[in-house]
Amino acid sequence: MGILLISTSLAAHGHAAEPGGAWPEFLDHYCLECHDGAAKNGQLDLEAIRGQEPGRHPQIWEKVIQRLSARQMPPLEEELRPTEAEYIHRVAELAEYLNGIAAQSPDPGKVPAMRRLTRTEYQNAIRDLLAVEIDVSELLPKAMMLSKSSAGLTISRWEVCHPPCSAATSPRRKKSAVSR
């Protein structure tokens, strides 16, 4: 995700200072010839978002940080390229600003509270914790062996409180044994 520098000043003040007034000139000078509304090289139109606060388009500006950090933009064949000091300063300034915005309202995305292990994960966990090589397919119920990916292995709160019963411990089986 590019260079992400978290400044102590951001943590101390709880807000991010917007990138300096030199950013529009930097964009005009080095970027907009190829990334304006007409050319849109790489499907990137920096002219459209030039005057807006960078926090409104963090994904785009993260890509800009990545390209500038790797010195991929402007392209090597271009005569007009920033100096090393300009690269370092602009990347740090923009990264500091975006990190400040992200720190104010973190968005980890949708993360399931709990999920089952896949067969491989379960087998590796047993091996790593107990130093025992086992074949879990013989030990786990068939219902737990269906999914090969962890995406479909989420666990509901009900399942946590009510684990699946085996035939031997099923409440139905105990009832029928008592009624005989």
N, C-alpha and C positions, 0 to 999 in steps of 0.2 A: 504494500500500500504506500509506496513512496517513502520518503523520509518524513517521519512524524516526530517532531520535536515538541515536547511539552515544556513550556516556559514556567519558571517559578513565579514570574510576575503574573501570569494568568491565574495560577493557583492562589496567589496572595490576594489578587483583586477580584477574582471570580468572573472576569469578563475578558474578552479578547479585543485588542485594538485592531481596527480594520487596517488592511495593508496600506502602506503609504501612498501618497499622491503620485509617486513615480510609476505605479503599475500601469495606468493608462498609457503613459509615454513608452514604457517597456513593450506593451502589447502593440502599440502603433508602430514602433521601431522594428520589432523582431517577428511579430506573429500575424498581424492582420493582412499582410500581403497574400498569405496562403489560406488563412482561416477567417475570412470575412464572409458576409452573407452571399456573395457571388461565387467565390471559389469553393469554399467549404471543403478543403482538402481533408481527407480522413473523416468526412462527415462531421467536422467540428467547426462551428460558427461562433468564434469568440466575440465577434462584433455584436451579436445579439445580446450577449450577457455582460458586455464590457462595463456598462455603467451600473450594473446591479451589485448588490452586496454578495460577495463570494459564498457566504453561507447558504444562499438559496440554491446553489448548484454545486454541492460539495463533490459529487462524483466526477464532474467535468474538471474541477480544479485539482482533484487528486490525480487525474490523468496528466494534467499539465505539470504537476509536481514530479510525477514519475518521468515524464519525457525530459524535463529540464534537469533533473538529478542525473539522468543517464547521459546527458548532453546530446540527446537525439534530436532536439529541436533548438533552434533552427537546424535544418539538415547540414551535414558537414560540407557539402558542395556550395552552400551559400557563402557569399563574401562577407556579409554582415552578420556577425555572431557576437553574443555578449562576451564580456571578459569573464575570467574565472571568478573574480570577485562579485560581478553582477549575478552570475549563476548562483553562487553560494548565498548571497544576500536575499535575492528574490525567492529562492526556494525556502529558505529559513523563515522569511517573513510570511509567506503564504501558508506554510505548514503550521507555523505558530498560531496564526489566525484560525485556520480550520480546526486545529486541535482544541483551541479555546471554545469554539462553537460546539464541538462534539462533547467536550467535558461538561458543558452546561445542560445538554439534553442527550445523554447517551441512548443509543438505540441498538441493543444487542440482536435485534431481530426476534423471530419467534423461536424460542428454545423450549423443547418439551421438558416438563418437570422431571420426568423419569422415563426410562425406556428399558426394555429387556436387552440382554446381551445376545448377539448372534451366536450360533453354534461355535464358530471359530473363536470369537471373543471369550466365550465361556471356557472352552477347552484351553486357550492360552492363559486365562486367569488361573485356572486350576494348576496348570503346569508351572507358572511363575510363582504362585503363592506356596504351593505344597511340594514342588519338585516331583510331581507324579504325572506320567504320561498316561492319559486315558482316552478312550473313544467315547465321546459324549453321546453319540447317536444311540448307543445301547442303554444309556442311563436316563435320558430325558424322555418325557412323554412325546408321542408323535405330534401332538398339537403344537408343541413348542419347536418342532423341527421344520415347519412349513416355510418360513420366511428365510431368505438368504441375505436380505439387506436389513440394516438397522432402521431404515425410514419407516417401515410398517410395524415396528416393535414397541410402540408407545404403550404405556400402562395407565389405565384409568384409576382414579382413586378407589373405585369399587373393587377392582381387581387386587389392589394392594391390601385392602381389608378382608377380601374373600378369595384367598388363593384357590386354584383348582384342586379338587379332591380326587384322590385315586379311588378305584372301585372298592378297595378294602376299607377306606375311611369315609365313604359316602354316607351322609345322614339317611338317605333312602334305604341303603342296604342294611344299616343298623336297625331301622324301623321294621323292615320286613323280617329280619332275624328274630326280633323281639316278639312279633305277633305270631310266630309259629309255635 
